[in-house]
């Protein structure tokens, strides 16, 4: 489901870092402004409304309910340290179509928040369990398998997601994904930027360490648009 891309090192001292420090934080998709850092005002404008984080989307009891449902299925799988397209390291995953009533209500809230009217969600929900040492390399989800919007719940641990322009690697945006938050990628953030989850040792946001523990993401996507008839 992914297209791997070259890895960009974390922004260090220099023009990019200074530009990011100088650019005021912006609220995207309704999230708290402090959760987003961009390399410059052009990137922030380009991705306004296209990449964002909703902190506190899940309550503690809701996170626990999802965990109780997921753990029995995840325990039957081993962590893998390779992936068929090289995009993920230290993970186990599954896809789920049938959920409990409580979890289904949560997922309906995700879809209602992330998907525009008329969008058809994929029936299978992707569940990705990252080991503490695991990470997701830069990639773009294949257009063959999903449409214009990706929405993911972050369980058990906070993490940092990095978006990097495929045309200009100096254009980037970091999203802080707090535990129990919802992130949304759509449009240019979905098609024109790679996204990745940083390794624990690289997990910094705005100069502060964001410790990475085991992380479960519950990801909803919409159906791809069928090709136009020839």
N, C-alpha and C positions, 0 to 999 in steps of 0.2 A: 504494500500500500504506500510505499515511500519511494522518493527519488533522492538518493544521497547527494551531498554537496561538500565542497571543501570546507574545512573547519577554520573559523576566524578566531584568533587568540583574543582573550579578554582585553578590553580597551585599557591601555596603560597610559602613563604620562605622555603628553604630547598634544598636538592640535585636536585630535578627536576627543580626548578626555577633557581638554579645556572647553571645547565647544559644548560638550554635554553638560559640564558644570555651569556654563553660562546660560544655557537654554532653560527657561522655567519649565517645571513639570506641568504636564497637561492631563486633564481628565479625558479619557477615551471610553466610549461605550458605557459611560455612567460610573466608572470606577473612581476610587480615591486617587487624587493626583499623584501622591507619593509613590504609587505602585508602577510608574512608568518613567523611563529615562530614554531619551532619544539622542542621536548623534548631532542633531541640529534641527532648526525650525522647519526646514523643508521636509524632513522625514516625518516630523510630528504632524505637519499639515497633511501629508500624503496618507498617513495611517489614522487620521482622526476619524473615529467612528468605525474603524476597520479592525482594530486590535485593542483589547481591553480586558480588565479584570474586575470582577465583582467580589469584594471581600465579604466574608461572613454569609455567603450564599446558603451554606448548610449550617444547621445547628449541631451542637454536640450529639444529641440523641439521633439526629438524622444520619450523621457520619457513622455512628455506632450501628445503626440499623443496616446501612449498606455494607459495613464490614462483616456483620454476622452472616449476611447473605452471600458475600463473596468468598470468605475465607475457606469454606469447605471445598469450593471448586478450585481455588488457587493452590491449596495444599496438595492436590493430586498432581500438580505439575512441578517440574524442577526448574530452577533458574537457569537460563541459557546465557552463554557469554559470546554468542555470535547470532547473527540474524541473516535471513536469506538475502537481504539486500544491503547488509552491513550498517543499517541505520541505528540499531539498538544494541546495548551491551549490558549484561547483568539483569535479565528480565524474565518474567513469565507472563503469559497473556491468555485471554480467552475472549470469546464473543458470546453474548447472552441475548436471547430473544424474549424469554419468559421471566418476569420479575414478580416479586410479591406486591401486594396492593400498596404497601407503604413506599416501597422503592419506586414503583411505577408513578406514584404521585410526584415524587422528587424529579424523576426524569421528564415528566410532563411539564414541570416548572422550568427545567432547563430548556426544553424545546420551545416553550412559550416565550422565554427570555431571548433566546439566541436566534431562532429562525423567523424569517419574515412570513407574513401570511401567504399561503399558497405553496410554501415549500413542503416537500414530502420527506420526512425523516427516514433514514435507513432503519429497518426493523431490528437489525443486530447492533447492540451497543458494545463497543470495544472497551475491554478492561485490561489495563497495562499495569503490572506490578513491578516496580523498579527496586532492586536491592539497594542498600545504602551505597554500595560501590558502583551501582549501575548509572547509566546516562543515555541520553538520546542524542545522536549526532545530527548535524544540520541536514535537513531534508525538506522536500515538498511532497505532501501526500498526493498520490497519483490521481489524476482527474478521471481515470477509468473506474475508480472505486467509490469516489465521493464527490459531492458537489462543492458549492461555493462557501460553505460555512462549517467550522469545526468548533465545538464547545466541550470543554473538559472540566470536570470536578477534580479537585486536588484533595486527596485523603492522606492522613497520617503525618505528612511532612510538608513544610514550605519548600519552595525551590525557586530557581531563576530560569525563565525562558528567554532565549535570545533570538531575535529576528534579524536576518541579514539580507540585504538586497542582492538578488542574483546578478543584477547588472553592475552594481557598484558596491563592493564589499566594505567601503568606508561608511555606507549608510546602514545604520543599525538601530534597533530599539530593544531595550531590556524590559521585561515584565516581571515584577515580583509576584509570585503566586503563593499567597499565604495558605496555610492549611485551612480547608473547608471553603475555599474560594472557587469561583467559576471564571475560567478564561474563555474568551470568544475571539476567533480569527475569521475574517471574511474578506472577500474581494481581494485587493492588492496584497494584504497581509497573508492571504491564503495562497495566492498564485505566484506572486512576484518576489516574495521573501522566503528564505528557508527559516525553519524554526528548530530549536533544540532545547533540551534540558541539560544544564551544566553539571559537570562532575562535582562531587562534594568539595574537592580541593580547589575548584574554580568558581565555586558558588558564592559570588560576591554581588551585591547590588548597591550602587552608589557608594562604593568603598567599604561597605560593611559586610562581614561574613554572614551568610545565610546557611546555617548548618543543614546538611542534607541527611535525612534518615530514610528508611524505607518509605516509598511513596507509591500509592495506588491512584491511578487516574481512571476516571469513568468518562468515556468520550462519545458524544453524540455527533453524528454527521448527517447531512441531507443527501438525497439521491442525486447522482450526476445528471446534468441536463442531457437528454438524448440528442444524438447528432441530427442535424437538419437533413431532411431527405435530399438525396442527390437528383 
